[in-house]
Amino acid sequence: MTNVETLLTAAAMKQADIVKLVFYLTRAADLPTLGELRRKRWASPTPPAVTTLVVAALARPELLIEIDVTAASAN
């Protein structure tokens, strides 16, 4: 999530500009923790669309999560 925030800042955007999130998890047991963390860290009165998928593996096998973010700004 820190990487996403860094990239948004570099693009002169903020968390409120996120319109869609896709989380890819390699462990279904992490679903409750991800939901809790996402709601705490990226709380919003108008949250983006969120999809979470549990996958067998990611391109880098040592990783447990990948986040795909779509953000849009009127500027």
Secondary structure, DSSP 8 states (H G I E B T S, - for coil): -HHHHHHHHHTT--GGGEEEEEEEES-GGGHHHHHHHHHHHT--SS--EEEEEE-S--SSTT-SEEEEEEE----
